[in-house]
């Protein structure tokens, strides 16, 4: 009975939910929670911006590589055309000598 009474007194000694100290503590916890959520949102935005910048950089690199590949293909085709023209000129010269 003594233990029950002590437990009941301990429970009754706790401040009520409308107590100013309890309300102040709840407000402080809510402010900390809101600040934590704001920091989380800022980090998410920063990650999204970094991901977008990385994607743009990769896109630019891919465009450069594609342009380089097109330039190389054009150069190869020009060399083929030049070799064919030289071969045709030699063939025509050989035909003209006969």
C-alpha positions in Angstrom: 0.0 0.0 0.0 2.9 2.3 0.8 4.5 1.7 -2.6 1.1 2.3 -4.3 0.6 5.5 -2.4 4.2 6.7 -3.3 3.7 5.9 -6.9 0.3 7.7 -6.9 1.9 10.7 -5.3 4.8 10.7 -7.8 2.2 10.6 -10.6 0.2 13.4 -9.1 3.3 15.5 -8.6 3.9 15.6 -12.4 2.9 18.9 -14.0 -0.4 19.0 -15.9 -0.4 19.3 -19.7 -1.6 22.9 -19.6 1.2 23.9 -17.2 3.3 26.7 -18.7 6.6 24.8 -18.2 5.2 21.8 -20.1 3.9 24.1 -22.9 7.2 25.9 -23.1 9.1 22.5 -23.3 6.7 21.3 -26.0 7.2 24.6 -28.0 11.0 24.2 -27.7 10.8 20.6 -29.0 8.6 21.7 -31.9 11.0 24.5 -32.8 13.9 22.0 -32.8 12.0 19.6 -34.9 11.1 22.4 -37.4 14.7 23.5 -37.6 15.8 19.9 -38.2 13.2 19.5 -41.0 14.4 22.8 -42.5 18.1 21.7 -42.5 17.0 18.4 -44.1 15.1 20.2 -46.8 18.2 22.5 -47.4 20.4 19.4 -47.8 18.0 17.8 -50.2 17.9 20.9 -52.3 21.7 21.0 -52.3 21.9 17.4 -53.4 19.3 18.0 -56.1 21.3 21.0 -57.4 24.5 19.0 -57.3 22.9 16.1 -59.2 21.5 18.5 -61.8 25.0 20.1 -62.3 26.5 16.6 -62.6 23.9 15.6 -65.2 24.5 18.8 -67.2 28.3 18.2 -67.1 27.8 14.6 -68.3 25.5 15.8 -71.0 28.1 18.3 -72.1 30.8 15.6 -72.2 28.6 13.4 -74.2 27.9 16.2 -76.7 31.6 16.8 -77.0 32.3 13.2 -77.6 29.6 13.0 -80.2 31.0 16.0 -82.0 34.4 14.5 -81.9 33.1 11.2 -83.3 31.4 13.1 -86.1 34.5 15.1 -86.9 36.6 12.0 -86.9 34.1 10.2 -89.2 34.2 13.2 -91.6 38.0 13.2 -91.6 38.1 9.5 -92.4 35.6 9.9 -95.2 37.6 12.8 -96.6 40.8 10.7 -96.5 39.0 7.8 -98.2 37.8 10.2 -100.9 41.3 11.6 -101.4 42.8 8.1 -101.7 40.1 7.2 -104.2 40.7 10.3 -106.2 44.5 9.6 -106.3 43.9 6.0 -107.3 41.4 7.1 -110.0 44.0 9.6 -111.2 46.7 6.9 -111.4 44.3 4.6 -113.2 43.4 7.4 -115.7 47.1 8.2 -116.3 47.8 4.5 -116.9 44.9 4.3 -119.4 46.1 7.5 -121.1 49.6 6.0 -121.6 48.3 2.9 -123.4 
